[in-house]
Amino acid sequence: MNFTTLVWKEIRERPMAMITGLLTITLGVAALVAIRNVAFYSERAVARELEALGANVLVLPQGVTLQDYYSADLHGQTMPEELVQQLAFSNLEGVESLAPKLCVPARLDERGIILTGILPQSEFQAKAAWQSANLFSPHKGCKKARCSPGDGGAESSPTQRTVQELYQHEALLGADIAEATGHKVGDKVKLLGETLVVSAVLPSTGTVDDGRVFAHLHTVQRLAKVGEVVNCIEIMGCCEDVAEGLVQQLADMLPGTKVVTISQVVQTQVSVNRLMERLSWLFLVILIGMAGASIANSTIANVRERRREIGTLMAIGATPHFVSLLFLSKAVIVGCLGGLFGYVLGSTVAVTIGSQWTGIPVTPLPILAAVAVGGAMLVSTAAAWWPARCAAALDPCMCFQDG
């Protein structure tokens, strides 16, 4: 009877010890794999959502009452345009782009619209949803890797776009306005008494911007006769910096303004991601503790039950190394199977329940299979090492004295 036969004979004849240890490792690994899967895709979702939303911080006049984040510039109050330069030269960490805006009511073809003044190379840095307008050039996004985990590192995190040129006689039409009026690129439109040329029709974004007409900020200031003012400054801030104090720094720098952020998206989701990360470490500790105790307990019981068999093996020539390897091999098999079953169960839970819970698509991470199997094997082998060593140290003569 060779070594492999002895190992499988032991597993078949004592299935309960095998099942108990296997179940403990499987459940522990499944919890770890499920949480790591969900946490990974949740972190990626934060970066994607922030990029799709565009600017995540607004600087507004002090007296504005914020009702809707995405129409916060429709309040009629203004502040000096020089605040934009002050922010631009502040070099605050986490400020990726600035987008000053001035919104005034106007009419286009007898239709009431909102004419929004913007600055090229700033407004569109915060509008990633307009990338398909073919007006943009690459702009390096958030420098922190945590803003886009798993997407190739820090340098490939959210990519923003800028309008290279927007002349003072040009206008950009939102998708809804273009569809309602029938205007297209090259047409001339009359706004506030001046004729502008449509240089682009923006793709639909599903926001209030679809119903706006955009022109150069200084053109809108001149036509509205309001001077060098804006009524909103949008800021694209790195998600980690926004959550860790950027808003307070902006408020301290601009005391006469109100600084607001999408706190539900930034702070809540980042906090959830951190909680998921901590939970994964917690379940790793639970896995080590429960699996180690279960494997060690079953191995010790096995050694006690098999004292006469161990004595017989050693009497016919089995070495202490052979005996210890016999018990360690069983632990390795239990760990390998437990890690594999745990990975499958954990991935299934993450894909089904995790997707419904977080509202984001989750797919299995192949790298976790190696981590699960390798970790489970290491834990089970370490737990069985001391009982296996005790078995190898048994005296054959003492073994046969047991009744």
FENCORUR-V528808 format. One record per backbone hydrogen bond with DSSP energy under -0.5 kcal/mol. CO is the residue of the C=O (numbers start at 0). NH is the residue of the N-H. Records with the same first field share a line. If there is no record, write none. Layout:
# FENCORUR-V528808
CO: NH / NH
This chain:
# FENCORUR-V528808
1: 5
2: 6
3: 7
4: 8
5: 9
6: 10
7: 11
8: 12
9: 13
11: 14
13: 17
14: 18
15: 19
16: 20
17: 21
18: 22
19: 23
20: 24
21: 25
22: 26
23: 27
24: 28
25: 29
26: 30
27: 31
28: 32
29: 33
30: 34
31: 35
32: 36
33: 37
34: 38
35: 39
36: 40
37: 41
38: 42
39: 43
40: 44
41: 45
42: 46
43: 47
44: 48
45: 49
46: 50
47: 51
48: 52
49: 53
50: 127
55: 261
56: 234
57: 59 / 259
58: 232
59: 257
60: 63
63: 65
64: 66
67: 70
68: 71
70: 73
72: 74 / 75
78: 229
79: 82
80: 83 / 84
81: 85
82: 86
83: 87
84: 88
86: 89 / 90
91: 94
93: 95 / 237
96: 235
98: 233
100: 230 / 231
101: 116
103: 114
105: 112
107: 110
110: 107
112: 105 / 114
113: 115 / 212
114: 103 / 116
115: 214
116: 101
117: 216
118: 121 / 122
121: 124 / 125
122: 125
123: 126 / 160
125: 54
126: 129
127: 130
129: 132
130: 133
134: 163
136: 161
138: 159
143: 146
144: 147
145: 148
147: 150
152: 155
153: 156
157: 159
159: 138
161: 136 / 163
166: 169
168: 196
169: 215
170: 198 / 199
171: 213
172: 201
173: 177
174: 178
175: 179
176: 180
177: 181
183: 186
186: 197
188: 190 / 195
190: 193
193: 190
195: 188
196: 170 / 198
197: 185
199: 172 / 201
206: 209
207: 210
208: 211
209: 175 / 176
210: 113
211: 173
212: 115
213: 171
214: 117
215: 219
216: 220
217: 221
218: 222
219: 223
220: 224 / 225 / 226
226: 228
227: 80
229: 78
231: 100
232: 58
233: 98
234: 55 / 56 / 236
235: 95 / 96
237: 241
238: 242
239: 243
240: 245
241: 244 / 246
244: 248
245: 249
246: 250
247: 251
248: 252
249: 253
253: 256
255: 61
257: 59 / 259
259: 57
260: 262
261: 264 / 265
262: 266 / 267
263: 268
264: 268
265: 269
266: 270
267: 271
268: 272
269: 273
270: 274
271: 275
272: 276
273: 277
274: 278
275: 279
276: 280
277: 281
278: 282
279: 283
280: 284
281: 285
282: 286
283: 287
284: 288
285: 289
286: 290 / 291
287: 291
288: 292
289: 293
290: 294
291: 295
292: 296
293: 297
294: 298
295: 299
296: 300
297: 301
298: 302
299: 303
300: 304
301: 305
303: 306
305: 309
306: 310
307: 311
308: 312
309: 313
310: 314
311: 315
312: 317
313: 316
318: 322
319: 323
320: 324
321: 325
322: 326
323: 327
324: 328
325: 329
326: 330
327: 331
328: 332
329: 333
330: 334
331: 335
332: 336
333: 337
334: 338
335: 339
336: 340
337: 341
338: 342
339: 343
340: 344
341: 345
342: 346
343: 347
344: 348
345: 349
346: 350
347: 351
348: 352 / 353
349: 354
351: 355
352: 356
353: 357
354: 358
363: 365
364: 367
365: 368 / 369
366: 370
367: 371
368: 372
369: 373
370: 374
371: 375
372: 376
373: 377
374: 378
375: 379
376: 380
377: 381
378: 382
379: 383
380: 384
381: 385
383: 387
384: 388
385: 389
386: 390
387: 391
388: 392
390: 393
393: 395
394: 398
395: 399
396: 400
397: 401
398: 401
